[in-house]
Amino acid sequence: MPLTGPEKAVLMLLSLDESAAAPIVAELDDAELRKLSEVATMMRTVPAASLDDVYHEFISRTATAVAVPRGGLTYLRRLATRALGESRTQEIFQAEKQSGLDRIATTDPRMVVSVVETEHPQVIAAILSQLEAEPAARIFEALPEDRQASVIQRLATMTIVPAGLLDGVAAAIADELPPPEVEASISVDGAASSAGILRKLGKETSTNLLARLDEDATEIAEQIRRSLYTFEDLAALDTKSLRALLKDVPQDRLVLALKTASDNMKSKIFGGMSSRAADLLRDDLEALGGVRLADVDAAQREIVGIALRLEAEGQISLGGGEELV
């Protein structure tokens, strides 16, 4: 899951030498520091490649934009307060209320989508038509895939939008968005959290719950099922089930999945094969070279998906005790 802006800021600050980080922290106001503190408290682990991605994004942005020194408007307001006094400064710096469209454009796209995804595609298209290309693209990208085609179809054929109606809709949507001062957020893997709960409910209860979800939210049920098991959990398969699974797994996907697997998992896989097949797999694994972690994760999820399908068909038993479905 992509890191949020505050998460990126925390990750970069913590990666810097103290002498480099201290001047940056000194420029932050109390509210900004509180946001970063809240996010840092909740962060546990991040993918190994995330820091590189944050550095690359920082370099890319600084190549096309110049940071306003000393906190921009906040610093200017501080100077005005010293020179003119608080009362006069408030009169001068009294900001107009941000329009609904401005709020939508400057809010985290995921938060915007959580509010607008139930709206009619025509309404979403109308909102996007009034935004700059960059924020519009980020919001569109965050929409569920099954909504994107209908929204872009309506947007492409749109010629006029009633101004009064659009302003009212944008204001209503903006009112449902969280206020700017609490927009710091952290990434949440809801499917994994749901799976963790189901693991503790016991096999029968979890199976019944997922069966009920299948009736109204099949895709969500499948996401939770995939999160119930990791690739490493497949080491608990009995020999018969493991061999049945390996028959359905393409060799290239298995090699890729084993790239980051534990020694125990590798031994389990090798033990489920003939000596010749195991030797060939070892050779392929040694010759694999460097690969992207995202590709390894995808291969592992694919194999877990195959295992879930085979269990649904009654060909294997994932077992693993009462806590697993």
C-alpha positions in Angstrom: 0.0 0.0 0.0 1.4 3.5 -1.0 2.8 5.6 1.9 0.9 8.7 2.8 2.6 12.2 2.8 3.1 12.3 6.6 4.6 8.7 6.5 7.0 9.7 3.8 8.0 12.8 5.8 8.6 10.6 8.9 10.6 8.0 6.9 12.9 10.7 5.4 13.5 12.5 8.6 14.4 9.3 10.5 16.8 8.3 7.7 18.8 11.6 7.9 21.7 12.3 10.2 20.7 14.2 13.3 22.7 17.3 12.1 20.7 17.3 8.9 17.3 16.6 10.3 17.4 19.1 13.2 17.2 22.3 11.0 14.3 20.8 9.1 12.4 20.0 12.4 13.1 23.5 13.6 11.1 24.9 10.7 8.0 22.8 11.6 5.2 24.3 13.6 3.5 22.6 16.6 0.6 21.2 14.5 3.0 19.7 11.9 5.1 18.1 14.6 2.0 16.6 16.2 1.0 15.1 12.9 4.4 13.5 12.4 4.5 12.3 16.0 1.1 10.6 15.6 2.2 8.9 12.4 5.6 7.8 13.8 3.8 6.2 16.8 1.7 4.0 14.5 4.4 3.1 11.9 5.9 -0.3 12.4 7.5 -1.7 9.2 7.7 -0.5 5.6 8.9 -2.2 2.5 12.7 -2.1 2.0 12.4 -0.2 -1.3 10.2 2.6 0.3 13.1 4.8 1.3 14.6 4.7 -2.2 11.1 5.7 -3.5 10.9 8.6 -1.1 14.3 9.9 -2.0 13.5 9.7 -5.7 10.2 11.5 -5.3 12.0 14.2 -3.2 14.7 14.7 -5.8 12.1 14.8 -8.6 9.9 17.4 -6.9 12.8 19.6 -5.9 14.0 19.6 -9.5 10.7 21.2 -10.6 9.7 23.3 -7.6 11.4 25.6 -5.1 10.4 25.5 -1.4 9.1 28.7 0.0 11.7 29.6 2.8 10.9 29.5 6.5 7.4 28.1 6.2 6.0 30.6 3.7 2.7 32.1 4.9 3.1 31.0 8.5 6.5 32.7 8.7 5.1 35.9 7.0 2.2 36.0 9.5 4.7 35.7 12.4 6.7 38.7 11.1 3.5 40.7 10.6 2.4 40.0 14.2 5.7 41.3 15.6 5.5 44.4 13.5 1.8 45.2 13.5 0.3 43.3 16.5 -2.1 40.4 16.6 -5.3 42.3 16.0 -4.1 44.2 12.9 -2.5 41.0 11.6 -5.7 39.0 11.9 -7.6 41.7 9.9 -5.0 41.5 7.1 -4.5 37.7 7.0 -8.2 36.8 7.4 -8.5 34.0 4.9 -11.5 33.5 2.8 -13.3 30.2 3.3 -11.9 27.6 1.0 -14.3 26.6 -1.7 -15.7 23.1 -1.9 -13.7 22.3 -5.1 -10.5 23.7 -3.5 -11.0 21.4 -0.5 -11.5 18.4 -2.7 -8.4 19.3 -4.8 -6.2 19.6 -1.7 -7.4 16.6 0.3 -5.9 13.1 0.2 -7.5 11.4 -2.9 -8.3 8.3 -0.9 -10.3 10.4 1.5 -12.1 12.1 -1.3 -13.0 8.7 -2.9 -14.3 7.4 0.4 -16.9 10.2 0.2 -17.7 10.3 -3.5 -17.5 6.6 -4.6 -21.2 6.1 -3.9 -22.2 9.2 -5.9 -23.5 8.8 -9.5 -20.7 8.7 -12.1 -22.1 11.9 -13.6 -21.6 13.7 -10.4 -18.0 12.4 -10.0 -17.3 13.3 -13.6 -18.6 16.9 -13.1 -16.4 17.3 -10.0 -13.3 16.1 -11.9 -14.1 18.4 -14.9 -13.5 21.4 -12.6 -10.2 20.3 -11.1 -6.7 20.7 -12.4 -5.4 17.6 -14.2 -3.0 16.5 -11.4 -5.5 16.3 -8.5 -8.2 15.0 -10.9 -6.0 12.2 -12.0 -5.1 11.2 -8.4 -8.7 11.0 -7.4 -9.7 9.1 -10.6 -6.8 6.7 -9.9 -8.1 6.0 -6.4 -11.6 5.2 -7.6 -12.6 1.5 -7.7 -11.8 0.0 -11.1 -15.4 -0.9 -11.8 -16.3 2.8 -11.5 -13.5 4.3 -13.6 -14.9 3.4 -17.0 -18.3 4.9 -16.4 -16.8 8.1 -14.9 -14.4 8.7 -17.8 -17.1 7.9 -20.3 -19.4 10.6 -18.9 -16.5 13.0 -18.5 -15.4 12.6 -22.1 -18.9 13.5 -23.4 -19.5 16.4 -20.9 -19.9 19.9 -22.4 -21.7 22.0 -19.7 -22.2 21.7 -16.0 -24.8 23.8 -14.1 -22.6 26.1 -12.0 -25.0 26.5 -9.0 -25.7 22.8 -8.8 -22.0 21.9 -9.0 -21.0 24.4 -6.3 -23.7 22.9 -4.0 -22.5 19.3 -4.6 -18.9 20.2 -4.2 -19.7 22.0 -0.9 -21.7 19.0 0.4 -18.9 16.7 -0.4 -16.3 19.0 1.1 -18.3 19.1 4.3 -18.0 15.4 4.7 -14.2 15.5 4.3 -12.1 15.7 7.5 -10.9 19.1 8.5 -7.4 20.0 7.3 -5.9 19.9 10.8 -6.7 16.2 11.2 -5.8 15.0 7.7 -2.6 13.2 8.8 -3.3 9.6 8.2 -1.6 6.2 8.2 -1.8 3.3 5.8 -4.2 0.5 6.8 -4.4 -2.9 5.4 -8.0 -3.6 6.2 -8.1 -7.1 4.6 -5.1 -8.2 6.7 -6.7 -6.8 9.8 -10.0 -8.6 9.0 -8.1 -11.8 8.4 -6.3 -11.5 11.7 -9.6 -11.3 13.5 -11.0 -14.2 11.6 -8.0 -16.4 12.5 -8.9 -16.0 16.1 -12.6 -16.8 15.7 -12.1 -20.4 14.8 -12.5 -22.4 11.6 -16.3 -22.9 11.8 -17.2 -19.3 12.7 -14.8 -17.9 10.1 -16.1 -20.2 7.4 -19.7 -19.2 8.1 -18.9 -15.5 8.1 -17.0 -15.7 4.8 -19.9 -17.6 3.3 -22.3 -14.8 4.3 -19.9 -12.2 2.8 -19.8 -14.2 -0.4 -23.5 -13.5 -0.9 -23.2 -9.7 -0.8 -19.5 -8.9 -1.2 -17.7 -11.6 -3.1 -14.6 -9.5 -3.9 -14.1 -8.5 -0.3 -14.5 -12.1 0.9 -11.8 -13.1 -1.6 -9.5 -10.4 -0.4 -9.9 -11.6 3.2 -9.3 -15.2 2.2 -6.1 -14.3 0.4 -5.0 -12.4 3.5 -5.8 -15.3 5.8 -2.7 -17.2 4.5 0.8 -16.1 3.6 3.1 -18.1 1.3 5.0 -19.3 4.4 1.7 -20.7 5.9 1.8 -23.3 3.0 4.7 -25.0 4.8 2.0 -26.5 7.0 0.5 -28.5 4.1 0.8 -32.3 4.4 2.8 -34.0 1.7 -0.2 -35.1 -0.4 -1.7 -31.6 -0.4 1.7 -30.0 -1.2 2.3 -32.3 -4.2 -1.2 -31.5 -5.5 -0.5 -27.8 -5.2 2.9 -28.0 -6.9 1.3 -29.7 -9.9 -0.8 -26.6 -10.5 2.0 -24.0 -9.9 4.1 -22.9 -13.0 7.8 -23.5 -12.5 8.8 -19.9 -13.2 6.3 -18.6 -10.6 7.5 -21.1 -8.0 11.1 -20.1 -8.5 10.2 -16.4 -8.1 8.2 -17.0 -5.0 11.0 -18.9 -3.3 13.4 -16.0 -3.8 12.6 -14.6 -0.3 11.2 -17.7 1.3 12.6 -19.1 4.6 14.9 -22.1 4.7 12.0 -24.0 6.2 9.7 -23.2 3.4 12.3 -24.1 0.8 13.0 -27.4 2.5 9.3 -28.2 2.5 9.0 -27.5 -1.2 12.1 -29.5 -2.1 10.9 -32.3 0.1 7.6 -32.5 -1.8 9.4 -33.1 -5.1 11.4 -35.9 -6.7 15.2 -35.5 -6.2 15.6 -34.6 -9.9 12.9 -32.0 -9.8 14.3 -30.5 -6.6 17.8 -30.2 -8.1 16.4 -28.5 -11.1 14.5 -26.0 -8.9 17.6 -25.3 -6.9 19.6 -24.6 -10.1 16.8 -22.3 -11.4 16.7 -20.5 -8.0 20.5 -19.9 -8.0 20.4 -18.6 -11.6 17.5 -16.2 -10.9 19.6 -13.2 -10.0 18.1 -9.9 -8.8 14.3 -9.4 -8.9 11.9 -6.8 -7.7 10.3 -7.6 -4.3 6.9 -6.6 -5.8 7.3 -9.4 -8.3 8.2 -11.9 -5.6 5.1 -10.8 -3.5 2.9 -11.2 -6.6 4.1 -14.7 -7.3 3.6 -15.7 -3.7 0.1 -14.3 -3.6 -0.6 -16.2 -6.9 0.4 -19.5 -5.4 -1.7 -18.8 -2.2 -4.6 -18.1 -4.6 -4.0 -21.5 -6.3 -4.0 -23.2 -2.9 -7.3 -21.5 -1.9 -8.9 -22.6 -5.2 -7.7 -26.2 -4.8 -9.1 -26.3 -1.2 -12.4 -24.9 -2.4 -12.5 -27.7 -5.0 -11.8 -30.3 -2.3 -8.4 -31.3 -3.7 -6.3 -30.2 -0.8 -6.7 -29.2 2.9 -5.0 -26.1 4.1 -5.6 -27.3 7.7 -3.2 -25.6 10.1 -5.3 -25.9 13.2 -8.5 -24.3 14.5 -7.4 -20.7 14.0 -7.2 -21.0 10.2 -10.1 -21.2 7.8 
